[in-house]
Amino acid sequence: MQRVRVGLTGLACVFLLVMLATAFLGGNRDQSPSDVSNSANTNVEAPSEPLAELGVAPGNTPPAATAVPAKPAHR
């Protein structure tokens, strides 16, 4: 029972520390999320296909790889 009490007390202390840090370091609480996004660089558009730009989208093979004919099987 002692371990449970110590563990819950430690968890409560960490929770209080996080809440206090959020209260003191909260910064931009008066701005709405749209204000924060408008303050960023608005000339940069979000990618419509971020996985395709990275080249990791499924089925996104280069055209040269699909143009190679398969070798016929010898019997």
ABEGO torsion letter per residue (X at the ends): XAAAAAAAAAAAAAAAAAAAAAAAAAEBAABBAAAAAAABBAABBBBABAAAAAGABBGBBBAAAAABBBBBBBX
